[in-house]
């Protein structure tokens, strides 16, 4: 979708509260939200906005063209070394940032 205020393309993660409670995921989701609200790095997905309704939580997040890295790897079945190296460097950069700022 698109963010109403900025017009920017975004991804929306919808979390059903009943399912979250049933799966005992409440604390994990709250922790993820709290962490994402504090992180600002080019290789960590940004959380722009949180909409909390009686039944669902909507996480308005940065849209990344191309989708999930896992799906990209499965589709190609094998990555060229230079592409794998670039992804690995980006992942390490993002993880390093998270470890230093959490």
ABEGO torsion letter per residue (X at the ends): XBBAAAGBBBBBBBBBAAAAAAAGAAAAAAAAAAAAAABBBAABBBBABBBBBAABBBBBBBBBBGEBAAAAAAAAGBBBAAAAAAAAAAAAAAAAAAAAAX
